[in-house]
Amino acid sequence: MKSATETLSPTRVKLTVEVPFEELKPSLDAAYKQIGQQINIPGFRRGKVPPQIVDQRVGRESVLNEAVNDALPGLYGKALEEHELQPLGQPEVDLTKLEYGETLEFTAELDVRPEIELPTYDDLSVTVEDAEVSDDDVQEQIDGLRERFATYQTVERAVADGDYVTIDLSASKDGEKIEAAQAEGMSYQVGTGEMLDGLDEALTGLSAGESATFDTELVGGELKGQDVQVEVSVTEVKEQELPEFDDEFAQEASQFDTADELRADLHERVVRGKRMEQASEARDLVLEELLERVDIPLPEGVVEEEINGRREQITEQLTYAGITMDDYLESEEQTADEFEADLEKRVRDALAAQFLLDEISRKAEIGIEESELTEHILRRAQQSGADPQQYAQHMMEHNHVPQMVSEVIRGKALAQIVEDATVTDKSGNAVDLKRLQADGTLADDDDDETAETADDEEPSVDAAASI
């Protein structure tokens, strides 16, 4: 077999392959045998029909086509290996010469990874936000923890801001009730503004058993955007009672004995969260600056395929959530053209980053430990709310493990670059990211035990970054 390559663009190559007819003999023999098992010829057992008889019955051209279809993947793969090509996606194959007894010739046009001349990146310098922790930040954590242990008492008084109420809603238009806009026994916190415009104002001052009517605009359903009249009836009013933040509460809500110890722990958690935010910001800025230093040509076929895939994924997610694309665009304050432009930019940036980090990790010979892959899969399972075992099995069955491996290696490559970069906050202080991990988190200095709350959840918001 002979093969040659022609560069059509920095990301597209044309392979021309010539295969002597004798090299097709194993595939021809297999084709004759397979077709012979499918036809019934008097005097011959299935699978024992001579090639000449097969040719007479189905035609030599059909046998040759069967043989070529069988041989083509292997021939294509051999040519790729010979020229050390890394294909992206499926090739466009054209059989240029296909005659019995003659040399087989075919071409294959394929997208390939671009050759990248790596820029210097030992002088990267970025500035991130300060990791200041205010008393308000800690108080917000305390208030959130107290709310988790709050109790609710029914009160015999008028509704006030912050109360939790049980209500019935009935919408009508021009005096006619809208069947699809009736609801009973709904729970709602007054003051959140999360349901209907005008609802909070209508509820304030009502007592259980009282009603009020207000005009508003429907936010969903077939009559979305239309003006309607809504009658709201209050059936119950509850007042939230928050526990005191004292030593007794600390013992109930955590492993600590005193409120001061719990406050100190919450302060430390906020500090770690701020540092995680700095690490995430530093990764984004370092990668952005690195990409500005190099020109990476992108295969347009791969870009288009990725755009289509992401668009379909977004559409499926919106459909599952019961949201139309028009509603989504309205909520994002985007036009359809702006959405498409933003989607294309994100795809191009992501592909460029992947190619760049793959090349950096290849030259730096960055590998992956089995424990790192396992940890990454477990983290992905946790993020998706899936059972870790089932998630891992799904990854293997659908051949997604190589993708996971690439994600970890890219993360390690970027972490090394960030560690070597000069990172300062806006106040001019150096930010230490020497313990940055592949997933964007910072490794702890030790294995400190975390506080255990009553329901085994941390009383703070986790912050993590990923590529």
C-alpha positions in Angstrom: 0.0 0.0 0.0 1.2 3.5 -0.8 -0.2 6.7 0.6 0.6 10.4 0.4 -0.8 13.5 2.1 -1.7 16.9 0.9 -2.2 19.8 3.3 -5.4 21.6 2.3 -5.3 24.0 5.3 -3.7 24.1 8.7 -6.4 21.9 10.0 -7.4 19.8 7.0 -5.5 17.1 5.1 -6.2 15.0 2.1 -4.9 11.4 2.1 -4.4 9.6 -1.2 -4.1 5.8 -0.9 -3.2 3.2 -3.5 -3.7 -0.5 -2.6 -2.5 -3.3 -4.9 -5.3 -5.7 -5.7 -3.6 -8.7 -4.1 -3.7 -6.9 -0.7 -7.5 -7.1 -0.9 -7.5 -10.9 -1.2 -8.3 -11.6 2.5 -11.3 -9.2 2.3 -12.4 -10.7 -1.1 -12.2 -14.3 0.4 -14.3 -13.1 3.4 -16.8 -11.4 1.0 -17.2 -14.6 -1.1 -17.8 -16.6 2.0 -20.3 -14.2 3.5 -22.3 -13.8 0.3 -22.1 -17.6 -0.3 -23.8 -18.2 3.1 -26.6 -15.8 2.1 -27.6 -17.4 -1.2 -29.1 -20.8 -2.0 -27.6 -22.6 -5.0 -28.8 -26.1 -5.8 -26.0 -28.7 -5.4 -24.0 -26.6 -3.1 -24.1 -26.3 0.7 -24.4 -22.8 2.1 -21.0 -21.2 2.5 -19.4 -23.7 0.1 -20.5 -21.9 -3.1 -17.5 -21.4 -5.5 -16.5 -17.8 -6.2 -17.3 -18.2 -9.9 -20.9 -19.2 -9.1 -21.2 -16.3 -6.6 -20.0 -14.0 -9.4 -22.6 -15.4 -11.7 -25.4 -15.1 -9.2 -24.7 -11.6 -7.6 -22.1 -10.1 -9.9 -18.4 -9.6 -9.3 -18.9 -5.9 -8.7 -21.1 -6.6 -5.6 -18.4 -8.9 -4.2 -15.7 -6.3 -4.8 -17.8 -3.6 -3.1 -18.4 -5.9 -0.1 -14.6 -6.5 0.1 -13.7 -2.9 -0.1 -16.2 -1.9 2.6 -14.6 -4.5 4.8 -11.0 -3.4 4.1 -11.4 0.3 4.0 -11.4 1.1 7.8 -8.1 -0.9 8.2 -6.5 0.7 5.2 -7.5 4.2 6.3 -6.2 3.5 9.8 -2.9 2.3 8.5 -2.5 5.4 6.4 -3.2 7.6 9.4 -0.6 5.7 11.4 2.0 6.0 8.6 1.7 9.8 8.5 1.1 10.2 12.2 -2.2 12.0 11.7 -4.7 12.6 14.5 -8.2 12.8 12.9 -11.0 14.9 14.3 -14.3 13.5 13.3 -15.2 11.4 10.4 -13.4 11.6 7.0 -14.9 12.3 3.6 -13.9 9.2 1.6 -14.0 9.1 -2.2 -13.3 5.9 -4.1 -11.4 7.2 -7.2 -10.6 3.8 -8.7 -12.5 0.6 -8.1 -12.0 -2.2 -10.7 -11.7 -5.9 -10.3 -8.0 -6.9 -10.6 -6.8 -3.3 -10.6 -5.1 -1.2 -7.9 -7.7 0.3 -5.5 -7.4 4.0 -5.1 -9.2 6.3 -2.7 -8.9 9.7 -1.1 -9.9 10.8 2.4 -10.2 14.4 3.5 -10.1 14.8 7.2 -9.8 17.5 9.9 -6.7 17.2 12.0 -5.3 18.8 15.1 -3.4 22.0 14.2 0.3 22.3 14.7 0.8 24.8 17.5 4.0 26.7 18.2 3.8 27.1 22.0 4.4 30.7 23.3 6.5 31.4 26.4 4.4 31.5 29.5 6.9 31.7 32.3 6.3 35.4 32.6 2.5 35.4 32.9 1.1 37.9 35.4 -2.6 38.4 36.3 -4.5 40.3 38.9 -7.5 38.9 40.8 -10.1 40.3 43.2 -9.1 40.7 46.8 -10.2 37.8 49.1 -11.5 40.1 51.8 -13.8 38.6 54.4 -16.1 41.1 56.0 -18.3 40.7 59.1 -21.3 40.7 56.8 -19.9 37.7 54.9 -19.7 35.7 58.1 -23.0 36.9 59.3 -24.6 35.8 56.1 -23.3 32.3 56.8 -24.6 32.4 60.3 -28.0 33.6 59.2 -28.2 30.9 56.6 -27.4 28.3 59.2 -30.0 29.7 61.6 -32.6 29.6 58.9 -32.0 25.9 58.4 -32.9 25.3 62.0 -35.8 27.8 62.0 -39.3 26.9 63.3 -42.6 28.3 62.0 -45.4 29.3 64.3 -49.0 30.0 63.2 -50.0 33.5 64.2 -53.3 35.3 64.5 -52.4 38.6 62.9 -52.2 40.4 59.6 -49.5 39.3 57.1 -46.2 41.1 57.3 -43.1 41.1 55.2 -41.1 37.9 55.7 -44.1 35.8 56.8 -44.8 32.4 55.3 -48.4 32.1 54.1 -50.6 29.4 52.6 -52.7 30.9 49.9 -55.3 30.1 47.1 -55.0 31.9 43.8 -57.7 32.4 41.2 -57.0 34.3 37.9 -59.7 35.6 35.6 -59.9 37.7 32.5 -62.9 39.9 31.6 -64.8 38.2 34.5 -64.2 34.7 33.2 -62.1 32.3 35.3 -59.0 30.9 33.6 -59.0 27.2 34.4 -55.3 26.8 33.9 -54.6 29.6 36.4 -56.2 28.2 39.6 -54.2 27.1 42.5 -54.9 26.0 46.1 -52.8 25.5 49.2 -49.7 27.2 47.8 -46.8 28.1 50.2 -45.2 31.4 49.7 -42.8 33.8 51.6 -44.0 37.3 51.5 -41.5 39.8 50.2 -39.5 37.5 47.9 -41.3 38.7 44.7 -40.9 35.3 43.2 -44.5 34.7 42.0 -46.6 37.5 40.6 -46.1 41.2 40.4 -48.4 42.8 42.9 -48.8 39.7 45.1 -46.7 40.9 48.0 -48.6 44.2 48.1 -52.0 42.4 48.0 -51.0 40.0 50.8 -49.6 42.6 53.2 -52.2 43.4 55.8 -54.5 40.5 55.1 -55.3 38.0 57.9 -56.2 34.3 57.6 -59.6 34.0 55.9 -59.4 37.3 54.1 -59.0 37.9 50.3 -57.8 40.6 48.0 -57.9 41.2 44.2 -55.1 42.8 42.2 -54.2 43.2 38.5 -51.1 41.6 37.2 -49.5 40.0 34.1 -49.3 36.2 33.7 -45.7 34.9 33.5 -46.4 31.5 32.0 -48.9 29.3 30.2 -50.9 30.0 27.0 -51.9 33.5 28.3 -48.4 34.5 29.2 -48.0 38.3 29.0 -51.7 39.0 29.2 -53.2 41.2 31.9 -55.5 39.4 34.3 -57.3 39.9 37.6 -56.1 37.7 40.5 -57.9 36.9 43.7 -55.7 35.8 46.5 -57.1 34.2 49.7 -55.0 33.7 52.8 -55.7 30.4 54.7 -52.8 30.5 57.1 -50.1 32.8 58.3 -46.8 31.6 59.9 -44.0 33.5 61.4 -40.4 32.3 61.2 -38.6 32.0 64.5 -34.9 31.9 64.3 -32.8 30.2 67.0 -30.4 32.4 69.0 -26.8 32.0 67.9 -25.4 30.8 71.2 -23.5 27.9 72.6 -26.6 25.7 72.7 -27.2 26.3 69.0 -23.6 25.6 68.2 -23.8 22.2 69.9 -27.0 21.4 68.0 -25.9 22.6 64.6 -22.3 21.5 64.6 -19.5 19.6 66.3 -18.4 22.7 68.2 -19.2 23.5 71.9 -19.4 27.3 71.7 -20.7 29.9 69.3 -17.3 31.5 69.1 -15.8 28.3 67.8 -18.5 27.9 65.3 -18.2 31.5 64.2 -14.4 31.0 63.7 -15.1 27.9 61.6 -17.6 29.7 59.5 -15.1 32.5 59.0 -12.5 30.0 57.9 -14.9 28.5 55.4 -15.6 31.9 53.9 -11.9 32.5 53.6 -11.5 29.2 51.8 -14.4 30.0 49.5 -12.9 33.4 48.7 -9.5 31.7 47.9 -11.3 29.2 45.7 -12.9 32.2 43.8 -9.4 33.7 43.4 -8.1 30.4 42.1 -10.9 30.1 39.6 -10.4 33.7 38.5 -6.7 33.2 38.1 -7.2 30.1 36.0 -9.5 31.9 33.7 -7.3 35.0 33.4 -4.1 32.9 32.9 -5.7 30.8 30.1 -7.1 33.9 28.5 -3.7 35.7 28.4 -2.0 32.5 27.2 -4.5 32.2 24.3 -3.8 35.8 23.3 -0.2 34.9 22.8 -0.8 32.2 20.2 -2.8 31.9 17.0 -4.6 28.5 16.9 -6.4 27.6 13.6 -9.6 25.7 14.2 -11.1 23.1 12.0 -14.4 24.5 10.8 -16.1 21.2 10.6 -15.4 20.4 14.2 -16.5 23.9 15.2 -19.8 23.5 13.4 -20.4 20.0 14.9 -19.7 21.3 18.4 -22.0 24.3 18.0 -24.8 22.0 16.8 -24.2 19.6 19.7 -24.3 22.4 22.3 -27.3 24.0 20.8 -29.2 20.7 20.9 -28.1 20.2 24.5 -29.4 23.6 25.5 -32.6 23.0 23.7 -33.1 19.6 25.4 -32.4 21.2 28.8 -34.9 24.0 28.2 -37.5 21.5 27.0 -37.0 19.4 30.1 -37.5 22.5 32.2 -40.6 23.5 30.3 -39.0 26.7 28.9 -39.2 27.8 25.3 -36.2 29.2 23.5 -38.0 32.5 23.2 -38.6 32.6 26.9 -34.9 31.8 27.6 -33.7 34.5 25.2 -36.0 37.0 26.9 -34.7 36.1 30.4 -31.1 36.4 29.1 -31.9 39.7 27.3 -30.5 38.3 24.1 -31.6 38.2 20.5 -31.4 34.9 18.6 -28.4 36.4 16.6 -26.6 37.4 19.9 -27.2 33.9 21.3 -25.7 32.3 18.2 -22.7 34.6 18.3 -22.1 34.0 21.9 -22.4 30.2 21.5 -19.9 30.3 18.6 -17.4 32.3 20.6 -17.7 30.0 23.6 -17.1 27.0 21.3 -14.2 28.5 19.6 -12.6 29.6 22.9 -13.1 26.1 24.4 -11.6 24.3 21.4 -8.6 26.6 21.2 -8.0 26.0 25.0 -8.2 22.3 24.5 -5.8 22.2 21.7 -3.3 24.5 23.5 -3.5 22.6 26.8 -3.2 19.2 25.0 0.0 20.4 23.3 1.4 21.8 26.6 0.7 18.5 28.4 2.2 16.5 25.5 5.5 18.4 25.5 5.6 18.4 29.3 4.8 14.6 29.3 2.0 15.1 31.9 0.4 11.8 32.8 -2.5 10.7 35.0 -2.7 8.4 38.0 -5.6 6.0 38.3 -6.6 7.6 41.6 -6.8 11.0 39.8 -9.2 9.6 37.2 -11.3 7.9 39.9 -11.5 11.1 41.9 -12.5 13.1 38.8 -15.3 10.6 37.9 -16.6 10.6 41.4 -16.7 14.4 41.4 -18.5 14.5 38.1 -21.0 12.0 39.5 -21.6 14.1 42.5 -22.1 17.3 40.4 -24.7 15.5 38.3 -26.4 13.9 41.3 -25.8 10.4 39.9 -24.8 7.2 41.7 -21.0 7.0 41.4 -21.0 3.3 40.4 -23.7 3.8 37.8 -22.0 7.0 36.5 -18.7 5.2 36.1 -20.4 2.3 34.3 -22.1 4.7 31.9 -18.8 6.4 31.2 -17.2 3.1 30.3 -20.1 1.7 28.2 -20.2 4.9 26.1 -16.4 5.2 25.8 -16.3 8.5 27.7 -13.3 7.5 29.8 -10.7 8.9 27.3 -12.6 12.3 27.5 -12.3 12.2 31.3 -8.6 11.4 31.0 -8.1 14.4 28.7 -10.0 16.7 31.1 -7.8 15.7 34.1 -4.6 16.1 32.1 -5.6 19.5 30.8 -6.5 20.5 34.3 -3.1 19.5 35.5 -1.4 21.4 32.7 -3.3 24.6 33.5 -2.7 24.2 37.2 1.1 24.0 36.6 1.0 27.1 34.4 -1.0 29.0 37.1 1.4 27.9 39.8 4.3 29.4 37.8 2.4 32.6 37.0 2.6 35.8 39.1 -0.8 36.2 40.7 -1.6 39.3 42.8 -4.8 40.7 44.2 -6.0 44.2 43.5 -4.3 45.4 46.7 -1.0 44.2 45.5 -0.7 41.2 47.7 0.8 38.0 46.2 -1.7 35.1 45.9 -0.3 31.7 46.7 -1.7 29.1 44.3 1.1 26.5 44.7 -1.4 23.9 45.9 -3.8 24.3 42.9 -5.2 21.0 41.8 -6.3 19.8 38.4 -10.0 20.5 39.2 -9.2 24.1 40.2 -9.6 23.5 43.9 -6.8 24.2 46.4 -5.4 21.2 48.4 -5.7 21.5 52.1 -2.5 21.8 54.2 -3.9 18.9 56.4 -6.9 16.7 56.6 -8.8 18.8 59.1 -12.2 17.4 60.0 -15.1 19.5 58.7 -17.9 20.6 61.0 -20.8 18.2 61.0 -24.2 19.8 61.1 -27.4 18.1 62.2 -28.1 16.8 58.6 -24.5 16.1 57.7 -24.3 19.1 55.4 -21.7 22.0 55.6 -23.2 25.3 56.6 -21.4 27.1 53.8 -21.4 27.2 50.0 -18.9 25.1 48.3 -16.9 26.8 45.5 -15.1 24.9 42.8 -13.7 25.7 39.4 -13.3 23.5 36.3 -12.2 23.9 32.7 
